[in-house]
Amino acid sequence: MNNDQLKGRIEQAKGKVKEVAGKVVGSEKLETEGRVDQVTGKTQATYGDAKEKAKDLIDKT
């Protein structure tokens, strides 16, 4: 697991916590921030996944 994968998944988890907290306290702003954090994290994790796959392909050749 590379750094981008790890950071992305942590960001996704933080975003989910924010979203749920926003729902609980009735804060639409916090809920939206959580969703944005999740998308950001997903993007970073996907980038990390792609880097890892490319590295694996290079190592196999």
N, C-alpha and C positions, 0 to 999 in steps of 0.2 A: 504494500500500500504506500503510495507516494504522498507527499505533503499536500498536494491539491485535493486528492481524494479525502484525506483526513479533515482538512479545514472545511471542505465543502459539506461533508456529512455533519460536522459539528455545527456549522451555520444552519443547516436544515433543522437540526434538533432544537437549536435556540429559537428559530423561527416558529416552530410548532408550539413551544412553550409560550412564546409571546402571543401567538394567535389564541390559544386556549385561555390565557390570562385575560386577554382583551374581551373575550366572550363572557368570562365569569364576571368581570367588573363592569361590563357594558361599555368598554372603550373601543369605539370603531377605529380610532387612530392606531391603537396598540395592535388590534386585530390585523389591520392592513399592513403595519410594519412587519408583523410576523409572517404574513403571506409573502411579502417582498423578500424577507430574509430567506425563506424557504426556496424561492425561485433562484435567488443568488447562489445559495448553497448547492442546489441541484446542478446549476450551470457549472460551478467550479468542480464539483465531484465528477460530472460527465467529462469535463476537460481532463481531469486527472486520470479517469478510466481510459480515455483515448491515448494519453501519453503512455500509460502502462502497457496497453495493447501494442502500441508501436514499438516500445522497448522490447517486448517479448518477441515480436516478429523479427526484429533486428538480431536479437540474441540467437534465434533459431537458425539464422542463415550463416 
